[in-house]
Amino acid sequence: MIEVSVPDFDEMFGLSSKIRDLLIAKSALTLQIEEAEKNVVITATTNEQYFKGGKPPSMEFIKTTYMVTGFNDELLPLRRELGKVLAELEKVRTDFQIYMAQIDVYRTESANTRKISAL
C-alpha cells in the first residue's frame, strides 16, 4: 500500500502568496492594456489620419485591428506578458489544488486506518 503524506504547508503558503502576486500582476497588466485600448479608440476616432473616406473607422474595425496590436504593435508585449502571467497563475493554482487533494486523500487514509485499528 502506498503511504500518503501531508504536503508541506510552508510550500502551500508560498503558493498562496505566489497566487496573490500573480493576480496583482494580472490586474496591473489588464489595466495597462485597457488603458492603451482606450487611447487607441480615442485616437482612431478623433485623429483624421485614421479616418476612412473622411469618417472615423467603425468600432468593429478598431476592435479587430488597432485594439489587438495598437498602432505600432505597442500592445503586443503587454499581451505576451499577460499570457505568461496567466499561464503561471494556472500552473500555481493547479499545484495548490493538487496539494489540497493530497490533504483530502490523507484524511481519508487516516480515517480508514483508525477504523481498521478500532476493529
KOLGU-4560 file (N, C-alpha, C; in nm, 3 decimals, padded with zeros to 5 digits):
<recs>
<n_xx: 00.084 n_yy: -00.119 n_zz: 00.000 ca_xx: 00.000 ca_yy: 00.000 ca_zz: 00.000 c_xx: 00.088 c_yy: 00.125 c_zz: 00.000 mol: A seq: 1 type: MET>
<n_xx: 00.047 n_yy: 00.224 n_zz: -00.071 ca_xx: 00.122 ca_yy: 00.349 ca_zz: -00.081 c_xx: 00.096 c_yy: 00.432 c_zz: 00.044 mol: A seq: 2 type: ILE>
<n_xx: 00.202 n_yy: 00.485 n_zz: 00.100 ca_xx: 00.186 ca_yy: 00.571 ca_zz: 00.216 c_xx: 00.156 c_yy: 00.713 c_zz: 00.170 mol: A seq: 3 type: GLU>
<n_xx: 00.051 n_yy: 00.769 n_zz: 00.226 ca_xx: 00.009 ca_yy: 00.904 ca_zz: 00.191 c_xx: 00.061 c_yy: 00.999 c_zz: 00.297 mol: A seq: 4 type: VAL>
<n_xx: 00.121 n_yy: 01.108 n_zz: 00.252 ca_xx: 00.174 ca_yy: 01.206 ca_zz: 00.347 c_xx: 00.107 c_yy: 01.341 c_zz: 00.325 mol: A seq: 5 type: SER>
<n_xx: 00.116 n_yy: 01.421 n_zz: 00.428 ca_xx: 00.060 ca_yy: 01.556 ca_zz: 00.422 c_xx: 00.159 c_yy: 01.644 c_zz: 00.345 mol: A seq: 6 type: VAL>
<n_xx: 00.109 n_yy: 01.730 n_zz: 00.257 ca_xx: 00.200 ca_yy: 01.819 ca_zz: 00.183 c_xx: 00.266 c_yy: 01.920 c_zz: 00.277 mol: A seq: 7 type: PRO>
<n_xx: 00.371 n_yy: 01.980 n_zz: 00.230 ca_xx: 00.444 ca_yy: 02.081 ca_zz: 00.306 c_xx: 00.360 c_yy: 02.209 c_zz: 00.313 mol: A seq: 8 type: ASP>
<n_xx: 00.317 n_yy: 02.244 n_zz: 00.433 ca_xx: 00.231 ca_yy: 02.361 ca_zz: 00.448 c_xx: 00.305 c_yy: 02.491 c_zz: 00.419 mol: A seq: 9 type: PHE>
<n_xx: 00.435 n_yy: 02.495 n_zz: 00.448 ca_xx: 00.512 ca_yy: 02.615 ca_zz: 00.413 c_xx: 00.511 c_yy: 02.637 c_zz: 00.262 mol: A seq: 10 type: ASP>
<n_xx: 00.522 n_yy: 02.527 n_zz: 00.188 ca_xx: 00.517 ca_yy: 02.538 ca_zz: 00.042 c_xx: 00.378 c_yy: 02.583 c_zz: -00.003 mol: A seq: 11 type: GLU>
<n_xx: 00.276 n_yy: 02.534 n_zz: 00.064 ca_xx: 00.139 ca_yy: 02.576 ca_zz: 00.029 c_xx: 00.121 c_yy: 02.725 c_zz: 00.055 mol: A seq: 12 type: MET>
<n_xx: 00.175 n_yy: 02.774 n_zz: 00.168 ca_xx: 00.167 ca_yy: 02.918 ca_zz: 00.195 c_xx: 00.243 c_yy: 02.996 c_zz: 00.089 mol: A seq: 13 type: PHE>
<n_xx: 00.356 n_yy: 02.942 n_zz: 00.044 ca_xx: 00.432 ca_yy: 03.006 ca_zz: -00.063 c_xx: 00.353 c_yy: 03.012 c_zz: -00.192 mol: A seq: 14 type: GLY>
<n_xx: 00.284 n_yy: 02.903 n_zz: -00.224 ca_xx: 00.200 ca_yy: 02.901 ca_zz: -00.344 c_xx: 00.087 c_yy: 03.002 c_zz: -00.332 mol: A seq: 15 type: LEU>
<n_xx: 00.030 n_yy: 03.011 n_zz: -00.213 ca_xx: -00.078 ca_yy: 03.108 ca_zz: -00.190 c_xx: -00.028 c_yy: 03.250 c_zz: -00.213 mol: A seq: 16 type: SER>
<n_xx: 00.091 n_yy: 03.280 n_zz: -00.163 ca_xx: 00.150 ca_yy: 03.414 ca_zz: -00.184 c_xx: 00.179 c_yy: 03.437 c_zz: -00.332 mol: A seq: 17 type: SER>
<n_xx: 00.227 n_yy: 03.334 n_zz: -00.399 ca_xx: 00.256 ca_yy: 03.347 ca_zz: -00.542 c_xx: 00.128 c_yy: 03.371 c_zz: -00.621 mol: A seq: 18 type: LYS>
<n_xx: 00.021 n_yy: 03.303 n_zz: -00.583 ca_xx: -00.109 ca_yy: 03.326 ca_zz: -00.649 c_xx: -00.150 c_yy: 03.472 c_zz: -00.632 mol: A seq: 19 type: ILE>
<n_xx: -00.135 n_yy: 03.523 n_zz: -00.510 ca_xx: -00.169 ca_yy: 03.664 ca_zz: -00.484 c_xx: -00.085 c_yy: 03.756 c_zz: -00.573 mol: A seq: 20 type: ARG>
<n_xx: 00.046 n_yy: 03.732 n_zz: -00.579 ca_xx: 00.135 ca_yy: 03.816 ca_zz: -00.659 c_xx: 00.099 c_yy: 03.810 c_zz: -00.808 mol: A seq: 21 type: ASP>
<n_xx: 00.067 n_yy: 03.691 n_zz: -00.855 ca_xx: 00.030 ca_yy: 03.676 ca_zz: -00.996 c_xx: -00.103 c_yy: 03.744 c_zz: -01.026 mol: A seq: 22 type: LEU>
<n_xx: -00.197 n_yy: 03.739 n_zz: -00.932 ca_xx: -00.325 ca_yy: 03.808 ca_zz: -00.952 c_xx: -00.304 c_yy: 03.959 c_zz: -00.957 mol: A seq: 23 type: LEU>
<n_xx: -00.213 n_yy: 04.009 n_zz: -00.875 ca_xx: -00.182 ca_yy: 04.153 ca_zz: -00.878 c_xx: -00.119 c_yy: 04.189 c_zz: -01.012 mol: A seq: 24 type: ILE>
<n_xx: -00.024 n_yy: 04.106 n_zz: -01.059 ca_xx: 00.040 ca_yy: 04.131 ca_zz: -01.189 c_xx: -00.063 c_yy: 04.125 c_zz: -01.302 mol: A seq: 25 type: ALA>
<n_xx: -00.153 n_yy: 04.027 n_zz: -01.293 ca_xx: -00.259 ca_yy: 04.014 ca_zz: -01.395 c_xx: -00.346 c_yy: 04.140 c_zz: -01.398 mol: A seq: 26 type: LYS>
<n_xx: -00.385 n_yy: 04.187 n_zz: -01.280 ca_xx: -00.469 ca_yy: 04.307 ca_zz: -01.273 c_xx: -00.396 c_yy: 04.428 c_zz: -01.328 mol: A seq: 27 type: SER>
<n_xx: -00.269 n_yy: 04.442 n_zz: -01.296 ca_xx: -00.191 ca_yy: 04.557 ca_zz: -01.343 c_xx: -00.177 c_yy: 04.554 c_zz: -01.495 mol: A seq: 28 type: ALA>
<n_xx: -00.145 n_yy: 04.437 n_zz: -01.550 ca_xx: -00.132 ca_yy: 04.425 ca_zz: -01.696 c_xx: -00.265 c_yy: 04.448 c_zz: -01.766 mol: A seq: 29 type: LEU>
<n_xx: -00.372 n_yy: 04.393 n_zz: -01.709 ca_xx: -00.505 ca_yy: 04.413 ca_zz: -01.767 c_xx: -00.540 c_yy: 04.561 c_zz: -01.769 mol: A seq: 30 type: THR>
<n_xx: -00.509 n_yy: 04.631 n_zz: -01.661 ca_xx: -00.536 ca_yy: 04.775 ca_zz: -01.655 c_xx: -00.453 c_yy: 04.850 c_zz: -01.760 mol: A seq: 31 type: LEU>
<n_xx: -00.325 n_yy: 04.814 n_zz: -01.775 ca_xx: -00.241 ca_yy: 04.878 ca_zz: -01.876 c_xx: -00.297 c_yy: 04.855 c_zz: -02.016 mol: A seq: 32 type: GLN>
<n_xx: -00.339 n_yy: 04.733 n_zz: -02.042 ca_xx: -00.394 ca_yy: 04.700 ca_zz: -02.174 c_xx: -00.523 c_yy: 04.777 c_zz: -02.198 mol: A seq: 33 type: ILE>
<n_xx: -00.611 n_yy: 04.782 n_zz: -02.099 ca_xx: -00.737 ca_yy: 04.853 ca_zz: -02.115 c_xx: -00.715 c_yy: 05.003 c_zz: -02.135 mol: A seq: 34 type: GLU>
<n_xx: -00.617 n_yy: 05.058 n_zz: -02.064 ca_xx: -00.587 ca_yy: 05.200 ca_zz: -02.082 c_xx: -00.532 c_yy: 05.226 c_zz: -02.223 mol: A seq: 35 type: GLU>
<n_xx: -00.446 n_yy: 05.138 n_zz: -02.270 ca_xx: -00.391 ca_yy: 05.152 ca_zz: -02.405 c_xx: -00.502 c_yy: 05.137 c_zz: -02.510 mol: A seq: 36 type: ALA>
<n_xx: -00.594 n_yy: 05.043 n_zz: -02.487 ca_xx: -00.707 ca_yy: 05.025 ca_zz: -02.579 c_xx: -00.794 c_yy: 05.150 c_zz: -02.582 mol: A seq: 37 type: GLU>
<n_xx: -00.815 n_yy: 05.209 n_zz: -02.466 ca_xx: -00.893 ca_yy: 05.333 ca_zz: -02.459 c_xx: -00.827 c_yy: 05.442 c_zz: -02.541 mol: A seq: 38 type: LYS>
<n_xx: -00.696 n_yy: 05.455 n_zz: -02.526 ca_xx: -00.624 ca_yy: 05.557 ca_zz: -02.602 c_xx: -00.629 c_yy: 05.529 c_zz: -02.752 mol: A seq: 39 type: ASN>
<n_xx: -00.625 n_yy: 05.404 n_zz: -02.790 ca_xx: -00.636 ca_yy: 05.366 ca_zz: -02.931 c_xx: -00.772 c_yy: 05.410 c_zz: -02.986 mol: A seq: 40 type: VAL>
<n_xx: -00.877 n_yy: 05.383 n_zz: -02.912 ca_xx: -01.012 ca_yy: 05.421 ca_zz: -02.959 c_xx: -01.023 c_yy: 05.572 c_zz: -02.972 mol: A seq: 41 type: VAL>
<n_xx: -00.975 n_yy: 05.644 n_zz: -02.872 ca_xx: -00.983 ca_yy: 05.790 ca_zz: -02.878 c_xx: -00.904 c_yy: 05.844 c_zz: -02.997 mol: A seq: 42 type: ILE>
<n_xx: -00.784 n_yy: 05.792 n_zz: -03.015 ca_xx: -00.701 ca_yy: 05.839 ca_zz: -03.126 c_xx: -00.763 c_yy: 05.802 c_zz: -03.261 mol: A seq: 43 type: THR>
<n_xx: -00.807 n_yy: 05.678 n_zz: -03.275 ca_xx: -00.862 ca_yy: 05.632 ca_zz: -03.403 c_xx: -00.990 c_yy: 05.706 c_zz: -03.440 mol: A seq: 44 type: ALA>
<n_xx: -01.066 n_yy: 05.750 n_zz: -03.340 ca_xx: -01.193 ca_yy: 05.816 ca_zz: -03.371 c_xx: -01.181 c_yy: 05.969 c_zz: -03.379 mol: A seq: 45 type: THR>
<n_xx: -01.067 n_yy: 06.024 n_zz: -03.338 ca_xx: -01.053 ca_yy: 06.170 ca_zz: -03.342 c_xx: -00.941 c_yy: 06.218 c_zz: -03.434 mol: A seq: 46 type: THR>
<n_xx: -00.846 n_yy: 06.133 n_zz: -03.464 ca_xx: -00.734 ca_yy: 06.172 ca_zz: -03.550 c_xx: -00.768 c_yy: 06.137 c_zz: -03.695 mol: A seq: 47 type: ASN>
<n_xx: -00.773 n_yy: 06.237 n_zz: -03.778 ca_xx: -00.813 ca_yy: 06.218 ca_zz: -03.917 c_xx: -00.718 c_yy: 06.127 c_zz: -03.995 mol: A seq: 48 type: GLU>
<n_xx: -00.599 n_yy: 06.106 n_zz: -03.944 ca_xx: -00.503 ca_yy: 06.015 ca_zz: -04.007 c_xx: -00.561 c_yy: 05.873 c_zz: -04.019 mol: A seq: 49 type: GLN>
<n_xx: -00.649 n_yy: 05.836 n_zz: -03.926 ca_xx: -00.705 ca_yy: 05.700 ca_zz: -03.924 c_xx: -00.845 c_yy: 05.693 c_zz: -03.987 mol: A seq: 50 type: TYR>
<n_xx: -00.897 n_yy: 05.804 n_zz: -04.035 ca_xx: -01.029 ca_yy: 05.806 ca_zz: -04.096 c_xx: -01.027 c_yy: 05.733 c_zz: -04.229 mol: A seq: 51 type: PHE>
<n_xx: -01.140 n_yy: 05.674 n_zz: -04.263 ca_xx: -01.158 ca_yy: 05.607 ca_zz: -04.392 c_xx: -01.271 c_yy: 05.679 c_zz: -04.465 mol: A seq: 52 type: LYS>
<n_xx: -01.242 n_yy: 05.734 n_zz: -04.579 ca_xx: -01.345 ca_yy: 05.805 ca_zz: -04.656 c_xx: -01.397 c_yy: 05.927 c_zz: -04.582 mol: A seq: 53 type: GLY>
<n_xx: -01.309 n_yy: 05.993 n_zz: -04.506 ca_xx: -01.350 ca_yy: 06.112 ca_zz: -04.432 c_xx: -01.426 c_yy: 06.085 c_zz: -04.304 mol: A seq: 54 type: GLY>
<n_xx: -01.444 n_yy: 05.956 n_zz: -04.270 ca_xx: -01.518 ca_yy: 05.921 ca_zz: -04.149 c_xx: -01.429 c_yy: 05.837 c_zz: -04.057 mol: A seq: 55 type: LYS>
<n_xx: -01.454 n_yy: 05.848 n_zz: -03.928 ca_xx: -01.376 ca_yy: 05.765 ca_zz: -03.836 c_xx: -01.407 c_yy: 05.616 c_zz: -03.859 mol: A seq: 56 type: PRO>
<n_xx: -01.311 n_yy: 05.530 n_zz: -03.833 ca_xx: -01.337 ca_yy: 05.387 ca_zz: -03.854 c_xx: -01.444 c_yy: 05.338 c_zz: -03.756 mol: A seq: 57 type: PRO>
<n_xx: -01.512 n_yy: 05.231 n_zz: -03.796 ca_xx: -01.616 ca_yy: 05.175 ca_zz: -03.710 c_xx: -01.551 c_yy: 05.110 c_zz: -03.587 mol: A seq: 58 type: SER>
<n_xx: -01.627 n_yy: 05.097 n_zz: -03.481 ca_xx: -01.575 ca_yy: 05.034 ca_zz: -03.360 c_xx: -01.536 c_yy: 04.889 c_zz: -03.388 mol: A seq: 59 type: MET>
<n_xx: -01.609 n_yy: 04.822 n_zz: -03.472 ca_xx: -01.576 ca_yy: 04.683 ca_zz: -03.504 c_xx: -01.440 c_yy: 04.676 c_zz: -03.572 mol: A seq: 60 type: GLU>
<n_xx: -01.414 n_yy: 04.768 n_zz: -03.663 ca_xx: -01.284 ca_yy: 04.771 ca_zz: -03.729 c_xx: -01.173 c_yy: 04.802 c_zz: -03.628 mol: A seq: 61 type: PHE>
<n_xx: -01.197 n_yy: 04.897 n_zz: -03.542 ca_xx: -01.097 ca_yy: 04.933 ca_zz: -03.439 c_xx: -01.070 c_yy: 04.813 c_zz: -03.348 mol: A seq: 62 type: ILE>
<n_xx: -01.176 n_yy: 04.743 n_zz: -03.306 ca_xx: -01.160 ca_yy: 04.627 ca_zz: -03.216 c_xx: -01.078 c_yy: 04.515 c_zz: -03.279 mol: A seq: 63 type: LYS>
<n_xx: -01.099 n_yy: 04.492 n_zz: -03.408 ca_xx: -01.032 ca_yy: 04.379 ca_zz: -03.473 c_xx: -00.896 c_yy: 04.415 c_zz: -03.532 mol: A seq: 64 type: THR>
<n_xx: -00.859 n_yy: 04.541 n_zz: -03.526 ca_xx: -00.728 ca_yy: 04.580 ca_zz: -03.581 c_xx: -00.645 c_yy: 04.652 c_zz: -03.476 mol: A seq: 65 type: THR>
<n_xx: -00.670 n_yy: 04.779 n_zz: -03.459 ca_xx: -00.586 ca_yy: 04.863 ca_zz: -03.373 c_xx: -00.586 c_yy: 04.818 c_zz: -03.226 mol: A seq: 66 type: TYR>
<n_xx: -00.700 n_yy: 04.771 n_zz: -03.175 ca_xx: -00.706 ca_yy: 04.733 ca_zz: -03.033 c_xx: -00.633 c_yy: 04.602 c_zz: -03.006 mol: A seq: 67 type: MET>
<n_xx: -00.606 n_yy: 04.524 n_zz: -03.106 ca_xx: -00.534 ca_yy: 04.398 ca_zz: -03.087 c_xx: -00.385 c_yy: 04.425 c_zz: -03.070 mol: A seq: 68 type: VAL>
<n_xx: -00.329 n_yy: 04.506 n_zz: -03.159 ca_xx: -00.184 ca_yy: 04.528 ca_zz: -03.157 c_xx: -00.145 c_yy: 04.669 c_zz: -03.117 mol: A seq: 69 type: THR>
<n_xx: -00.238 n_yy: 04.762 n_zz: -03.124 ca_xx: -00.203 ca_yy: 04.903 ca_zz: -03.109 c_xx: -00.168 c_yy: 04.958 c_zz: -03.247 mol: A seq: 70 type: GLY>
<n_xx: -00.127 n_yy: 05.083 n_zz: -03.251 ca_xx: -00.094 ca_yy: 05.144 ca_zz: -03.380 c_xx: 00.044 c_yy: 05.098 c_zz: -03.428 mol: A seq: 71 type: PHE>
<n_xx: 00.135 n_yy: 05.077 n_zz: -03.334 ca_xx: 00.272 ca_yy: 05.039 ca_zz: -03.369 c_xx: 00.315 c_yy: 04.915 c_zz: -03.292 mol: A seq: 72 type: ASN>
<n_xx: 00.224 n_yy: 04.822 n_zz: -03.276 ca_xx: 00.249 ca_yy: 04.697 ca_zz: -03.203 c_xx: 00.284 c_yy: 04.718 c_zz: -03.056 mol: A seq: 73 type: ASP>
<n_xx: 00.245 n_yy: 04.831 n_zz: -03.000 ca_xx: 00.279 ca_yy: 04.859 ca_zz: -02.860 c_xx: 00.200 c_yy: 04.771 c_zz: -02.761 mol: A seq: 74 type: GLU>
<n_xx: 00.088 n_yy: 04.714 n_zz: -02.805 ca_xx: 00.010 ca_yy: 04.628 ca_zz: -02.716 c_xx: 00.061 c_yy: 04.483 c_zz: -02.712 mol: A seq: 75 type: LEU>
<n_xx: 00.136 n_yy: 04.442 n_zz: -02.813 ca_xx: 00.182 ca_yy: 04.303 ca_zz: -02.820 c_xx: 00.267 c_yy: 04.261 c_zz: -02.701 mol: A seq: 76 type: LEU>
<n_xx: 00.366 n_yy: 04.340 n_zz: -02.657 ca_xx: 00.444 ca_yy: 04.297 ca_zz: -02.540 c_xx: 00.359 c_yy: 04.283 c_zz: -02.414 mol: A seq: 77 type: PRO>
<n_xx: 00.262 n_yy: 04.373 n_zz: -02.398 ca_xx: 00.173 ca_yy: 04.364 ca_zz: -02.280 c_xx: 00.088 c_yy: 04.237 c_zz: -02.287 mol: A seq: 78 type: LEU>
<n_xx: 00.037 n_yy: 04.207 n_zz: -02.404 ca_xx: -00.046 ca_yy: 04.087 ca_zz: -02.420 c_xx: 00.038 c_yy: 03.959 c_zz: -02.400 mol: A seq: 79 type: ARG>
<n_xx: 00.162 n_yy: 03.961 n_zz: -02.450 ca_xx: 00.251 ca_yy: 03.845 ca_zz: -02.428 c_xx: 00.278 c_yy: 03.826 c_zz: -02.279 mol: A seq: 80 type: ARG>
<n_xx: 00.308 n_yy: 03.935 n_zz: -02.211 ca_xx: 00.336 ca_yy: 03.927 ca_zz: -02.067 c_xx: 00.213 c_yy: 03.879 c_zz: -01.992 mol: A seq: 81 type: GLU>
<n_xx: 00.096 n_yy: 03.928 n_zz: -02.029 ca_xx: -00.027 ca_yy: 03.883 ca_zz: -01.966 c_xx: -00.046 c_yy: 03.733 c_zz: -01.988 mol: A seq: 82 type: LEU>
<n_xx: -00.017 n_yy: 03.686 n_zz: -02.107 ca_xx: -00.027 ca_yy: 03.543 ca_zz: -02.136 c_xx: 00.066 c_yy: 03.461 c_zz: -02.047 mol: A seq: 83 type: GLY>
<n_xx: 00.187 n_yy: 03.509 n_zz: -02.027 ca_xx: 00.282 ca_yy: 03.439 ca_zz: -01.939 c_xx: 00.232 c_yy: 03.437 c_zz: -01.795 mol: A seq: 84 type: LYS>
<n_xx: 00.181 n_yy: 03.551 n_zz: -01.749 ca_xx: 00.129 ca_yy: 03.559 ca_zz: -01.612 c_xx: 00.011 c_yy: 03.464 c_zz: -01.595 mol: A seq: 85 type: VAL>
<n_xx: -00.080 n_yy: 03.461 n_zz: -01.693 ca_xx: -00.196 ca_yy: 03.373 ca_zz: -01.683 c_xx: -00.155 c_yy: 03.225 c_zz: -01.683 mol: A seq: 86 type: LEU>
<n_xx: -00.056 n_yy: 03.190 n_zz: -01.764 ca_xx: -00.007 ca_yy: 03.052 ca_zz: -01.768 c_xx: 00.055 c_yy: 03.014 c_zz: -01.633 mol: A seq: 87 type: ALA>
<n_xx: 00.137 n_yy: 03.103 n_zz: -01.579 ca_xx: 00.200 ca_yy: 03.075 ca_zz: -01.449 c_xx: 00.094 c_yy: 03.067 c_zz: -01.338 mol: A seq: 88 type: GLU>
<n_xx: -00.005 n_yy: 03.155 n_zz: -01.344 ca_xx: -00.112 ca_yy: 03.154 ca_zz: -01.245 c_xx: -00.187 c_yy: 03.021 c_zz: -01.250 mol: A seq: 89 type: LEU>
<n_xx: -00.217 n_yy: 02.974 n_zz: -01.369 ca_xx: -00.286 ca_yy: 02.846 ca_zz: -01.385 c_xx: -00.202 c_yy: 02.731 c_zz: -01.329 mol: A seq: 90 type: GLU>
<n_xx: -00.072 n_yy: 02.733 n_zz: -01.355 ca_xx: 00.017 ca_yy: 02.629 ca_zz: -01.304 c_xx: 00.020 c_yy: 02.629 c_zz: -01.151 mol: A seq: 91 type: LYS>
<n_xx: 00.036 n_yy: 02.747 n_zz: -01.093 ca_xx: 00.045 ca_yy: 02.757 ca_zz: -00.946 c_xx: -00.088 c_yy: 02.717 c_zz: -00.883 mol: A seq: 92 type: VAL>
<n_xx: -00.199 n_yy: 02.759 n_zz: -00.942 ca_xx: -00.330 ca_yy: 02.718 ca_zz: -00.889 c_xx: -00.347 c_yy: 02.566 c_zz: -00.896 mol: A seq: 93 type: ARG>
<n_xx: -00.302 n_yy: 02.507 n_zz: -01.006 ca_xx: -00.311 ca_yy: 02.361 ca_zz: -01.021 c_xx: -00.225 c_yy: 02.291 c_zz: -00.915 mol: A seq: 94 type: THR>
<n_xx: -00.104 n_yy: 02.341 n_zz: -00.894 ca_xx: -00.018 ca_yy: 02.284 ca_zz: -00.789 c_xx: -00.086 c_yy: 02.292 c_zz: -00.653 mol: A seq: 95 type: ASP>
<n_xx: -00.147 n_yy: 02.406 n_zz: -00.624 ca_xx: -00.217 ca_yy: 02.424 ca_zz: -00.497 c_xx: -00.333 c_yy: 02.326 c_zz: -00.485 mol: A seq: 96 type: PHE>
<n_xx: -00.408 n_yy: 02.308 n_zz: -00.592 ca_xx: -00.521 ca_yy: 02.214 ca_zz: -00.591 c_xx: -00.473 c_yy: 02.070 c_zz: -00.571 mol: A seq: 97 type: GLN>
<n_xx: -00.358 n_yy: 02.038 n_zz: -00.627 ca_xx: -00.302 ca_yy: 01.903 ca_zz: -00.606 c_xx: -00.270 c_yy: 01.883 c_zz: -00.458 mol: A seq: 98 type: ILE>
<n_xx: -00.212 n_yy: 01.983 n_zz: -00.396 ca_xx: -00.183 ca_yy: 01.973 ca_zz: -00.253 c_xx: -00.313 c_yy: 01.957 c_zz: -00.172 mol: A seq: 99 type: TYR>
<n_xx: -00.416 n_yy: 02.029 n_zz: -00.211 ca_xx: -00.544 ca_yy: 02.018 ca_zz: -00.141 c_xx: -00.601 c_yy: 01.876 c_zz: -00.158 mol: A seq: 100 type: MET>
<n_xx: -00.587 n_yy: 01.821 n_zz: -00.277 ca_xx: -00.633 ca_yy: 01.685 ca_zz: -00.300 c_xx: -00.551 c_yy: 01.586 c_zz: -00.218 mol: A seq: 101 type: ALA>
<n_xx: -00.421 n_yy: 01.611 n_zz: -00.204 ca_xx: -00.337 ca_yy: 01.525 ca_zz: -00.120 c_xx: -00.386 c_yy: 01.526 c_zz: 00.024 mol: A seq: 102 type: GLN>
<n_xx: -00.424 n_yy: 01.643 n_zz: 00.072 ca_xx: -00.477 ca_yy: 01.653 ca_zz: 00.209 c_xx: -00.604 c_yy: 01.571 c_zz: 00.222 mol: A seq: 103 type: ILE>
<n_xx: -00.691 n_yy: 01.579 n_zz: 00.123 ca_xx: -00.815 ca_yy: 01.500 ca_zz: 00.127 c_xx: -00.786 c_yy: 01.351 c_zz: 00.128 mol: A seq: 104 type: ASP>
<n_xx: -00.689 n_yy: 01.308 n_zz: 00.046 ca_xx: -00.652 ca_yy: 01.166 ca_zz: 00.044 c_xx: -00.594 c_yy: 01.126 c_zz: 00.179 mol: A seq: 105 type: VAL>
<n_xx: -00.511 n_yy: 01.212 n_zz: 00.236 ca_xx: -00.452 ca_yy: 01.183 ca_zz: 00.367 c_xx: -00.561 c_yy: 01.168 c_zz: 00.473 mol: A seq: 106 type: TYR>
<n_xx: -00.659 n_yy: 01.258 n_zz: 00.470 ca_xx: -00.771 ca_yy: 01.249 ca_zz: 00.567 c_xx: -00.844 c_yy: 01.116 c_zz: 00.553 mol: A seq: 107 type: ARG>
<n_xx: -00.875 n_yy: 01.080 n_zz: 00.430 ca_xx: -00.946 ca_yy: 00.954 ca_zz: 00.405 c_xx: -00.862 c_yy: 00.836 c_zz: 00.452 mol: A seq: 108 type: THR>
<n_xx: -00.736 n_yy: 00.835 n_zz: 00.416 ca_xx: -00.647 ca_yy: 00.725 ca_zz: 00.456 c_xx: -00.635 c_yy: 00.718 c_zz: 00.608 mol: A seq: 109 type: GLU>
<n_xx: -00.624 n_yy: 00.832 n_zz: 00.675 ca_xx: -00.615 ca_yy: 00.835 ca_zz: 00.822 c_xx: -00.743 c_yy: 00.781 c_zz: 00.885 mol: A seq: 110 type: SER>
<n_xx: -00.857 n_yy: 00.821 n_zz: 00.830 ca_xx: -00.984 ca_yy: 00.772 ca_zz: 00.884 c_xx: -00.996 c_yy: 00.622 c_zz: 00.864 mol: A seq: 111 type: ALA>
<n_xx: -00.957 n_yy: 00.573 n_zz: 00.747 ca_xx: -00.962 ca_yy: 00.429 ca_zz: 00.721 c_xx: -00.868 c_yy: 00.353 c_zz: 00.815 mol: A seq: 112 type: ASN>
<n_xx: -00.752 n_yy: 00.407 n_zz: 00.842 ca_xx: -00.656 ca_yy: 00.342 ca_zz: 00.932 c_xx: -00.713 c_yy: 00.337 c_zz: 01.074 mol: A seq: 113 type: THR>
<n_xx: -00.778 n_yy: 00.443 n_zz: 01.116 ca_xx: -00.838 ca_yy: 00.445 ca_zz: 01.251 c_xx: -00.950 c_yy: 00.342 c_zz: 01.260 mol: A seq: 114 type: ARG>
<n_xx: -01.029 n_yy: 00.327 n_zz: 01.153 ca_xx: -01.137 ca_yy: 00.229 ca_zz: 01.155 c_xx: -01.082 c_yy: 00.087 c_zz: 01.167 mol: A seq: 115 type: LYS>
<n_xx: -00.976 n_yy: 00.059 n_zz: 01.091 ca_xx: -00.916 ca_yy: -00.074 ca_zz: 01.093 c_xx: -00.854 c_yy: -00.101 c_zz: 01.231 mol: A seq: 116 type: ILE>
<n_xx: -00.791 n_yy: 00.002 n_zz: 01.291 ca_xx: -00.728 ca_yy: -00.014 ca_zz: 01.423 c_xx: -00.832 c_yy: -00.040 c_zz: 01.531 mol: A seq: 117 type: SER>
<n_xx: -00.949 n_yy: 00.020 n_zz: 01.513 ca_xx: -01.052 ca_yy: 00.005 ca_zz: 01.614 c_xx: -01.112 c_yy: -00.135 c_zz: 01.614 mol: A seq: 118 type: ALA>
<n_xx: -01.099 n_yy: -00.206 n_zz: 01.505 ca_xx: -01.156 ca_yy: -00.341 ca_zz: 01.496 c_xx: -01.071 c_yy: -00.433 c_zz: 01.572 mol: A seq: 119 type: LEU>
</recs>
